[in-house]
């Protein structure tokens, strides 16, 4: 599932290959990805326009349209963004394709259709309507802001990290890695963490996500792109802790599968 580092990579791809180019053609191969938005309205709004700036908030990617408003992209479970030279090079499961005048195509793919492409008038209003918490890498989201966001929450720490209304951008894979690096049991309640543990969790969150972004390590490329000592290469049945080589424990936390080291994380 695309998480914050994936979407940051998509943002940079869009910024590098799509900004300030005139949109010559918009092709919607499956109107379901637009939800209630009509295909013709979507096409008319983008045809002849240019995308001028990009913005990411958590797992959502937005691009400002020079005529006003924003293109929104959410990638769900299997979504992706690709730039190709020609329309016939668009990858399988391309749901929306944006062709630029003589200068390549942007393809939004989504195999399982759990995602959404849309248009909104205001980015801040959209983020508020989606009830998204602060972006996990927003410079303004410092330790005091993190403490305030999770204060009094009586749920397991893994579920809290993945709650997009509290902290936007973290999913199942990165929550496991953050907790592993912080040496915290995924099942411990957030309100039971000591102040030093909460600080360690925050620093781990920022460090892991920044490292992933630097290495272009999305959730699908984590194992080969992250530095040695990361948990996800061993995040499988029969996996071992990259620190102490203990067998990993696999169990359900808040309905999601968690991987942790019983020795390093006391789980």
Secondary structure as GFF3:
##gff-version 3
##sequence-region A 1 267
A	DSSP	alpha_helix	4	17	.	.	.	ID=ss1
A	DSSP	beta_strand	23	28	.	.	.	ID=ss2
A	DSSP	three_ten_helix	31	34	.	.	.	ID=ss3
A	DSSP	alpha_helix	39	46	.	.	.	ID=ss4
A	DSSP	beta_strand	51	57	.	.	.	ID=ss5
A	DSSP	beta_strand	60	65	.	.	.	ID=ss6
A	DSSP	beta_strand	70	74	.	.	.	ID=ss7
A	DSSP	beta_strand	79	84	.	.	.	ID=ss8
A	DSSP	three_ten_helix	87	89	.	.	.	ID=ss9
A	DSSP	beta_strand	94	100	.	.	.	ID=ss10
A	DSSP	beta_strand	105	110	.	.	.	ID=ss11
A	DSSP	beta_strand	116	120	.	.	.	ID=ss12
A	DSSP	alpha_helix	123	129	.	.	.	ID=ss13
A	DSSP	beta_strand	134	135	.	.	.	ID=ss14
A	DSSP	alpha_helix	143	150	.	.	.	ID=ss15
A	DSSP	alpha_helix	157	161	.	.	.	ID=ss16
A	DSSP	beta_strand	167	168	.	.	.	ID=ss17
A	DSSP	alpha_helix	172	182	.	.	.	ID=ss18
A	DSSP	three_ten_helix	190	192	.	.	.	ID=ss19
A	DSSP	alpha_helix	195	214	.	.	.	ID=ss20
A	DSSP	alpha_helix	222	225	.	.	.	ID=ss21
A	DSSP	three_ten_helix	232	234	.	.	.	ID=ss22
A	DSSP	beta_strand	248	253	.	.	.	ID=ss23
A	DSSP	beta_strand	256	261	.	.	.	ID=ss24
###
